[in-house]
Amino acid sequence: MALIAWIAGLFALIGVIQQYIGVLIIQRFCAAPAPVLGEHPPVSLLKPLCGVEPLTELALESFFLIEYPVYQLVFGVQNPRDPVLDIVARLQARYPQRDVTVIIDSTLHGTNRKISNLINMYPSASYETLVMSDADIHVPPYFLDRVVSALGEKGVGLVTTLYTALPGTPRLATLMGANQINYTFLPGALLARKLGRQDCLGVTMALTKTVLAEVGGLEAVSNHLADDQVLGRLVRAKGYQLTLAPVIPATTVPEADFRALFRHELRWARTIRALVPLPYAASVLQISLFWAGLAVIFSGVSAWAVGLILFVLLTRYIAARRIDALLRLAKAGDAWLFVVRDFCSALIYLVSYAGDTVDWRGQRMRADSGKQPDAPKI
């Protein structure tokens, strides 16, 4: 029991160290000078839509407010009665100067409905430079400047962005979802990139039509749950670089209850486990308060273990407040939320190994490794 307690305590300290390294990397990322864009190629911005969630209108409106010389907004839905069409119509009336195209097409091209939507929208994209972005993303006015500048760098074939979380409701489940994104995912994603990972994050995917055609078009990812990661791998396989744009948009966290949050985070967990099994297995070390709690239990509530969990809790809270300051986020929340968050994360981690099926907007899909099937032998 004592040995288990000491091991758990060691793992908790490793988690704290990871957190603080992540904070330092975020600080460097934010301190980097903003690029100056020499040319402004026209951009087709593709937004696949499905349904209405908290803050949907606010998120979509941010794309009408982008400051960029020439860009086209292409919205796509698969259901002609989708209520999001009313929001798009209101925004069109509010900003009549914007170049907006709306595609309503229920044609399916594979198991991934988001990609099917994008395939239906693609013929209406007027320009060579494409930016694909999720419906729940909130962007600053300089969003396209930063993304296009990154895409213009030598050797770059695909650009993606990190993201922070914007709670869509004041409920506890929503706050816990935002906590996970802002204080675990974000520093972890930057740390992984420093260690050599080049992940494509589906909130933003920017590339040219030429590069997209080289990798087989959107049809090449139409049967994959992790379409973003697969697209990134295909682009890199062609010899291009995958880079991060120096801008961090926000994503709405809409889940108002724990059941919805659990389904969403389990989908993330099983998808990541299928794509990168070893790094995912090691990610359990990030759950520092869970390990500190185990140290308290297995040590028989010894003084050193109680001191450890208080130390971990304090350092986690200070790190979160530092991230808030760097990214101009709302307050991290009460310290006890980090304890609940870590024990829920541990539960999701364990359940993620119990299967590979996920729920995505009511659709059952299988988390796969993202590898392309071998060509049939002749």
C-alpha positions in Angstrom: 0.0 0.0 0.0 2.8 2.4 0.9 4.6 1.7 -2.4 1.4 2.4 -4.4 0.9 5.6 -2.5 4.5 6.8 -3.3 4.0 5.8 -7.0 0.7 7.7 -7.1 2.4 10.7 -5.5 5.2 10.6 -8.1 2.7 10.5 -10.9 0.9 13.5 -9.4 4.1 15.5 -9.4 4.8 14.5 -13.0 1.3 15.9 -13.9 2.1 19.2 -12.2 5.4 19.5 -14.1 3.6 18.8 -17.4 1.1 21.5 -16.6 3.7 24.1 -15.9 5.7 23.3 -18.9 2.5 23.7 -20.9 1.9 27.2 -19.3 5.4 28.3 -20.3 4.8 27.2 -23.9 1.5 29.0 -24.0 3.4 32.1 -22.7 5.9 31.9 -25.5 3.2 31.3 -28.1 1.3 34.4 -27.0 4.5 36.5 -26.9 5.4 35.7 -30.5 5.2 38.7 -32.8 2.2 38.9 -35.1 3.0 38.2 -38.7 2.6 40.8 -41.4 0.7 39.5 -44.4 2.1 40.9 -47.7 -0.5 39.5 -50.1 -4.2 38.9 -49.3 -5.4 36.1 -51.6 -9.2 35.8 -51.7 -10.5 33.1 -49.4 -13.5 30.7 -49.5 -14.5 30.0 -45.9 -16.6 26.8 -45.6 -18.9 26.4 -42.5 -20.8 23.1 -42.3 -23.8 23.6 -40.0 -26.1 21.3 -38.1 -28.7 22.5 -35.6 -28.6 25.3 -33.1 -26.7 25.3 -29.9 -26.1 28.0 -27.2 -24.2 31.0 -28.7 -24.6 29.7 -32.3 -25.6 33.1 -33.6 -22.8 34.8 -31.8 -20.2 32.4 -33.2 -21.4 32.7 -36.8 -21.6 36.5 -36.5 -17.9 36.6 -35.7 -17.2 35.3 -39.2 -19.2 38.2 -40.7 -17.1 40.6 -38.7 -13.7 39.3 -40.0 -11.5 42.1 -41.4 -10.0 40.8 -44.7 -10.2 42.3 -48.2 -12.0 39.5 -50.1 -13.5 36.4 -48.6 -16.6 34.3 -49.3 -18.7 32.6 -46.7 -20.2 29.2 -47.7 -22.7 27.7 -45.3 -23.9 24.1 -45.8 -26.8 22.2 -44.2 -28.2 18.8 -45.0 -31.7 19.4 -43.6 -33.8 22.1 -45.4 -35.8 22.6 -42.1 -32.6 23.1 -40.0 -33.3 26.0 -37.6 -29.8 27.3 -38.2 -30.9 28.5 -41.6 -33.0 31.2 -39.8 -29.8 32.5 -38.0 -27.9 32.6 -41.3 -30.7 34.5 -42.9 -30.7 37.1 -40.1 -27.0 37.5 -40.4 -27.2 38.0 -44.2 -29.8 40.7 -43.7 -27.6 42.3 -41.0 -24.5 42.2 -43.1 -25.6 42.5 -46.7 -22.1 43.5 -47.9 -20.8 40.0 -47.2 -20.4 37.4 -50.0 -22.6 34.5 -48.7 -23.6 31.2 -50.3 -25.9 28.8 -48.6 -26.0 25.1 -49.8 -28.8 22.8 -48.8 -28.0 19.2 -49.8 -28.7 15.9 -48.0 -26.4 13.8 -50.2 -24.2 11.5 -48.2 -20.7 10.6 -49.4 -19.5 8.3 -46.6 -20.0 7.7 -42.9 -18.8 11.1 -41.8 -21.7 13.5 -42.2 -19.6 16.7 -41.6 -17.4 15.7 -44.5 -20.4 14.9 -46.7 -21.7 18.4 -46.0 -18.3 19.9 -47.0 -18.2 17.8 -50.2 -21.6 19.2 -51.1 -20.4 22.7 -50.4 -17.1 22.4 -52.2 -18.3 23.2 -55.8 -19.5 26.6 -54.6 -16.1 27.6 -53.2 -15.0 30.4 -55.6 -11.4 30.8 -54.5 -8.2 28.7 -54.5 -7.5 29.2 -50.8 -9.9 27.3 -48.5 -10.5 27.6 -44.8 -12.9 25.1 -43.2 -14.1 25.9 -39.7 -16.6 24.4 -37.3 -20.0 26.0 -36.6 -19.3 26.7 -32.9 -16.1 28.7 -33.3 -15.7 32.3 -32.3 -13.0 34.2 -34.1 -11.4 37.6 -33.8 -11.5 40.1 -36.7 -7.8 39.3 -37.6 -8.5 35.5 -37.9 -8.0 35.2 -41.6 -4.9 37.4 -41.6 -3.2 35.1 -39.2 -4.4 31.8 -40.9 -3.5 32.9 -44.4 -0.1 34.2 -43.3 0.7 30.8 -41.8 -0.4 29.1 -45.0 1.8 31.3 -47.1 5.0 30.1 -45.3 7.4 28.1 -47.4 6.6 24.3 -47.4 3.3 24.6 -45.5 0.4 22.6 -46.9 -2.1 22.7 -44.1 -2.8 25.2 -41.3 -4.8 24.6 -38.1 -5.4 26.4 -34.9 -5.6 25.8 -31.2 -8.7 26.8 -29.4 -10.0 27.8 -26.0 -13.4 27.1 -24.5 -16.4 29.5 -24.1 -19.1 28.1 -21.8 -22.5 28.1 -23.4 -24.3 27.9 -20.1 -23.5 28.6 -16.5 -24.1 25.0 -15.4 -21.5 22.8 -13.7 -21.2 20.4 -16.6 -20.5 23.2 -19.0 -17.9 24.7 -16.7 -16.2 21.3 -16.4 -16.0 20.9 -20.2 -14.4 24.4 -20.5 -12.0 23.5 -17.7 -10.8 20.5 -19.6 -10.2 22.4 -22.8 -8.5 25.5 -21.3 -6.3 23.9 -18.7 -5.6 20.4 -19.9 -6.1 20.1 -23.6 -4.5 23.5 -24.6 -1.2 23.2 -22.7 -1.1 19.5 -23.6 -1.6 20.2 -27.3 1.3 22.7 -27.3 3.5 20.4 -25.4 2.8 17.5 -27.8 3.7 19.8 -30.7 7.0 20.7 -29.0 7.7 17.0 -28.7 7.2 16.5 -32.5 3.5 15.8 -32.9 1.8 17.7 -35.8 -1.9 17.2 -35.1 -4.5 18.8 -37.3 -7.4 20.2 -35.1 -10.7 20.3 -37.0 -11.8 23.7 -35.6 -9.7 25.2 -38.4 -8.3 23.5 -41.5 -6.8 25.8 -44.1 -5.2 24.7 -47.4 -5.4 25.3 -51.1 -7.6 23.4 -53.6 -4.4 22.2 -55.3 -3.1 20.5 -52.1 -6.5 19.1 -51.4 -6.7 17.5 -54.8 -3.2 16.0 -54.3 -4.4 14.1 -51.3 -7.5 12.8 -53.0 -10.0 15.5 -52.0 -12.4 15.5 -49.1 -13.6 12.1 -50.3 -10.3 10.6 -48.9 -11.5 11.4 -45.3 -15.2 10.8 -45.8 -15.2 7.5 -43.9 -13.1 8.5 -41.0 -14.3 9.8 -37.6 -11.1 11.8 -37.1 -11.3 13.5 -40.5 -9.0 16.3 -39.3 -6.2 14.0 -38.2 -6.4 11.9 -41.3 -6.3 15.0 -43.5 -3.2 16.1 -41.7 -1.5 12.8 -42.2 -2.3 12.8 -45.9 -0.9 16.3 -46.4 2.2 15.5 -44.5 2.7 12.3 -46.5 2.9 14.5 -49.6 5.9 16.3 -48.1 4.1 19.4 -46.8 4.3 20.9 -43.3 1.4 21.2 -41.0 1.6 24.3 -38.9 -0.3 26.3 -36.2 -1.6 29.8 -37.1 -0.8 32.4 -34.5 -4.4 32.9 -33.4 -6.5 31.1 -30.9 -10.3 31.1 -31.5 -12.8 29.9 -28.9 -15.2 27.0 -29.2 -18.6 27.0 -27.5 -19.1 24.3 -24.8 -22.8 23.6 -25.1 -23.2 20.5 -22.9 -25.6 21.5 -20.1 -25.7 18.1 -18.3 -23.2 15.4 -17.4 -24.6 12.8 -19.8 -24.0 15.0 -22.8 -20.6 16.0 -21.6 -19.7 12.4 -20.9 -20.7 11.4 -24.5 -18.7 14.2 -26.0 -15.5 13.6 -24.0 -15.7 9.9 -24.5 -15.8 10.4 -28.2 -12.7 12.6 -28.0 -11.0 10.0 -25.7 -11.7 6.9 -27.9 -10.8 8.8 -31.1 -7.4 9.9 -29.6 -6.8 6.4 -28.3 -7.4 4.9 -31.7 -5.2 7.4 -33.4 -2.2 7.6 -31.1 -2.5 4.7 -28.5 0.8 5.2 -26.7 0.6 9.0 -26.2 -3.0 8.5 -25.1 -2.0 5.9 -22.6 0.6 8.3 -21.2 -1.9 11.1 -20.9 -3.2 9.6 -17.7 -0.3 11.3 -16.0 -2.0 14.6 -16.7 -4.7 13.8 -14.1 -2.6 15.0 -11.2 -5.3 15.5 -8.6 -6.6 11.9 -9.2 -3.1 10.5 -8.5 -2.7 12.7 -5.5 -6.1 11.5 -4.2 -5.0 7.9 -4.6 -1.8 8.7 -2.6 -4.0 10.0 0.2 -6.1 6.8 0.1 -3.3 4.3 -0.1 -1.1 6.1 2.5 -3.9 5.9 5.0 -4.4 9.7 4.9 -0.8 10.3 6.0 0.4 13.9 6.5 2.7 13.9 3.4 -0.1 12.7 1.1 -2.6 15.4 2.4 0.1 18.0 2.0 0.7 16.7 -1.5 -2.9 17.0 -2.7 -3.1 20.5 -1.2 0.1 21.4 -3.0 -1.1 20.0 -6.3 -4.5 21.7 -6.0 -2.9 25.1 -5.3 -0.4 24.8 -8.2 -3.1 23.7 -10.6 -5.2 26.6 -9.7 -2.3 29.1 -10.0 -1.4 27.6 -13.4 -5.0 28.0 -14.5 -5.1 31.6 -13.4 -1.9 32.2 -15.4 -3.5 30.7 -18.5 -6.6 32.9 -17.9 -4.3 36.0 -17.9 -2.3 35.0 -21.0 -5.4 34.2 -23.1 -7.8 36.8 -21.5 -10.2 34.1 -20.3 -12.8 34.2 -17.6 -11.7 33.2 -14.1 -10.8 29.5 -13.8 -13.5 28.8 -11.3 -13.4 27.6 -7.7 -10.5 25.3 -6.8 -12.7 22.4 -5.9 -13.8 22.2 -9.5 -10.4 20.9 -10.4 -10.8 17.9 -8.1 -14.2 16.9 -9.6 -12.8 17.5 -13.1 -9.8 15.2 -12.6 -11.9 12.3 -11.1 -14.3 12.6 -14.0 -11.4 12.6 -16.4 -10.1 9.4 -14.8 -13.5 7.8 -15.3 -13.6 8.7 -18.9 -10.1 7.4 -19.4 -11.0 4.0 -18.0 -14.2 3.8 -19.9 -12.4 4.7 -23.2 -10.8 1.3 -23.1 -14.1 -0.5 -22.9 -15.0 -0.1 -26.6 -14.4 1.9 -29.8 -17.9 3.1 -30.7 -18.9 6.8 -30.2 -22.0 9.0 -30.4 -21.7 12.0 -32.7 -24.9 14.0 -32.9 -27.0 10.9 -32.5 -24.9 8.9 -35.1 -23.0 5.8 -34.0 -19.5 5.7 -35.4 -16.4 3.7 -34.8 -13.1 5.3 -33.8 -10.5 4.0 -36.1 -6.7 4.5 -36.4 -7.0 6.8 -39.4 -4.9 4.6 -41.6 -5.8 4.3 -45.2 -6.7 0.8 -46.4 -4.1 -1.0 -48.3 -4.5 -1.2 -52.1 -5.9 -4.5 -53.2 -3.3 -6.9 -54.6 -3.6 -7.8 -58.2 
